[in-house]
């Protein structure tokens, strides 16, 4: 799981086309709009075979918060791959 945050950073960077995604920076402040946010969540769900609810989607505000949510789901045995 040590590389999970870097994998998430790469996914966010790929979808948003932003090269440097700081851990605590607000996705909104980086120019990541709601449509990109949905694309990021869809990519995360596919990659880790997890489901992120609409309520949880609101937690995807920063890389740190996304990492916290995804790591709990993956570590909690809700994912068959990582």
Secondary structure, DSSP 8 states (H G I E B T S, - for coil): -TTHHHHHHHHHHHHHT-S---TTS-TTTTT--HHHHHHHHHHHHHHHT----HHHHTTTTSHHHHHHHHHHHIIIII-S--
